Amino acid sequence: MPAEMPAAMILAARGFGALLFGASALGKGRNLGEFAAIIARHVPLAGRGSAALAGAIIAIEGLCAVFLASGVASPVGGVLGIVLLLGFALVMARALRRGERDLDCGCRFGAARQAITWPLVWRNLVFAAALFPALARWAQAPGRLEWIDGLGAGAAMFVLAALATQLIHLHDRTVQLQQRFS
């Protein structure tokens, strides 16, 4: 990773991450009890502490969103976001390797229940990679056009991420229906 990058790339990564983690934290926060139950199924050792772990994940996602959106400690927000996404990918991959395909991913930013699948694991890895520019320094201080380009690109990335998540969900539902009726 270069130490310096174009401002628009950094702003795009920050905007994408802020929207991703802000939406995720809000969605999970609205369904805290359900999210805690999902955590308990994914991390059996959490047991009675699953509500605390769910709350901590939501708080960290909220911090990521604030750090990335405000620019205050945005590299910290980027690192936290990357670690969260890699952790989510690891937990899902581990469950898939054990054959636990009926677990809900707990993502919630798409607002749809979604069983874990390999495409969701890969999605999280791509999202983590998209945050790496947020760790870099400005090659040059951003001007108005860089702000517009960067934040517009970050918003577009978020919309594409939401669409990709919904397409993965629709594909999975189609496969389930085909299996059910064949």
C-alpha positions in Angstrom: 0.0 0.0 0.0 1.6 3.3 -1.0 2.0 5.8 1.8 0.2 8.5 -0.3 -2.8 8.2 -2.7 -5.0 10.5 -4.7 -7.4 12.3 -2.4 -10.5 11.1 -4.4 -9.5 7.5 -3.8 -9.1 8.1 0.0 -12.4 9.9 0.1 -14.2 7.2 -1.9 -12.9 4.5 0.6 -13.9 6.7 3.6 -17.3 7.5 2.2 -18.0 3.8 1.3 -16.9 2.6 4.8 -18.9 5.3 6.6 -22.1 4.4 4.7 -21.5 0.7 5.0 -20.8 0.7 8.8 -23.3 3.4 9.5 -26.1 1.4 7.8 -24.9 -1.8 9.3 -24.8 -0.4 12.9 -28.3 1.2 12.5 -29.8 -2.0 11.1 -28.2 -4.2 13.8 -29.1 -1.7 16.5 -32.8 -1.8 15.6 -32.7 -5.6 16.0 -30.3 -6.0 18.9 -32.0 -9.0 20.4 -32.1 -10.8 17.1 -28.5 -9.9 16.3 -27.5 -11.2 19.8 -29.2 -14.5 19.0 -27.3 -14.7 15.7 -24.0 -14.0 17.6 -24.9 -16.8 20.0 -25.4 -19.3 17.1 -22.1 -18.2 15.4 -20.0 -18.0 18.6 -21.3 -20.7 21.0 -18.8 -19.7 23.6 -20.4 -16.2 23.8 -23.4 -17.8 25.5 -24.9 -15.2 27.9 -22.4 -12.7 26.8 -23.8 -12.6 23.2 -25.8 -9.5 23.9 -22.6 -7.7 25.1 -20.7 -8.9 22.1 -23.5 -7.8 19.8 -23.5 -4.4 21.4 -19.7 -4.2 21.1 -19.8 -5.0 17.4 -22.5 -2.4 16.8 -20.5 0.2 18.8 -17.3 -0.6 16.8 -19.2 -0.3 13.5 -20.6 3.0 14.7 -17.1 4.2 15.6 -15.9 3.1 12.1 -18.6 5.1 10.5 -17.9 8.2 12.6 -14.1 8.0 12.2 -14.3 7.5 8.4 -17.0 10.1 7.9 -15.4 12.8 10.0 -11.8 12.2 9.0 -10.9 12.2 12.7 -8.8 9.1 13.1 -9.9 7.8 9.7 -7.0 5.3 9.5 -8.2 3.9 12.8 -11.7 3.6 11.4 -10.3 1.9 8.3 -8.3 -0.6 10.3 -11.2 -1.3 12.6 -13.5 -1.8 9.6 -11.0 -4.1 7.8 -10.6 -6.2 11.0 -14.4 -6.5 11.4 -14.9 -7.5 7.8 -12.1 -10.1 7.9 -13.4 -11.4 11.2 -17.0 -11.7 9.8 -15.6 -13.5 6.7 -13.6 -15.9 8.9 -16.6 -16.7 11.1 -18.8 -17.4 8.1 -16.1 -19.5 6.3 -15.6 -21.5 9.5 -19.3 -22.2 9.8 -19.5 -23.1 6.1 -16.6 -25.5 6.4 -18.5 -27.2 9.3 -21.6 -27.5 7.1 -23.6 -25.0 9.0 -25.3 -23.4 6.0 -28.6 -22.5 7.6 -27.1 -19.7 9.9 -28.1 -16.1 9.3 -25.1 -13.9 8.3 -26.3 -11.2 10.6 -25.3 -8.5 8.1 -28.5 -6.5 8.3 -27.4 -3.7 6.0 -29.5 -5.2 3.3 -32.3 -5.6 5.8 -33.0 -9.2 4.6 -32.4 -12.4 6.4 -29.6 -14.1 4.6 -28.1 -17.5 5.1 -24.3 -17.6 5.0 -22.8 -18.6 1.7 -19.3 -18.4 0.1 -20.3 -15.4 -2.0 -20.9 -13.5 1.2 -17.5 -14.5 2.5 -15.9 -13.2 -0.8 -18.1 -10.0 -0.6 -16.7 -9.2 2.9 -13.1 -9.7 1.6 -13.8 -7.3 -1.3 -15.3 -4.8 1.1 -12.2 -5.1 3.3 -10.0 -4.5 0.3 -12.0 -1.4 -0.7 -11.2 0.2 2.7 -7.4 0.0 2.3 -7.1 3.5 0.6 -8.6 5.0 3.8 -5.3 4.1 5.5 -3.2 6.2 3.2 -2.2 9.8 3.4 -3.2 12.5 0.9 -0.8 12.9 -2.0 -2.2 16.4 -2.2 -4.9 18.1 -0.1 -8.3 17.6 -1.7 -9.9 20.4 -3.7 -13.7 20.8 -4.3 -13.7 18.4 -7.3 -11.8 15.7 -5.4 -14.4 15.9 -2.6 -17.2 15.6 -5.1 -15.5 12.8 -7.0 -14.4 10.9 -3.9 -17.6 11.1 -2.0 -19.7 10.4 -5.1 -17.6 7.4 -5.8 -17.9 6.2 -2.2 -21.7 6.6 -2.3 -21.8 4.7 -5.7 -19.7 1.9 -4.1 -22.1 1.6 -1.3 -25.1 1.4 -3.6 -23.3 -1.3 -5.7 -22.5 -3.1 -2.5 -26.1 -3.1 -1.4 -27.2 -4.3 -4.8 -24.6 -7.1 -4.8 -25.8 -8.2 -1.4 -29.4 -8.3 -2.6 -28.4 -10.2 -5.8 -26.5 -12.8 -3.7 -29.7 -13.1 -1.5 -32.0 -13.5 -4.6 -29.7 -16.1 -6.1 -29.7 -18.1 -2.9 -33.5 -17.9 -2.6 -33.8 -19.0 -6.3 -31.6 -22.0 -5.7 -33.6 -22.9 -2.5 -36.9 -22.7 -4.4 -35.5 -24.8 -7.3 -34.4 -27.5 -4.9 -37.7 -27.3 -3.1 -39.9 -27.7 -6.2 -37.7 -30.2 -8.2 
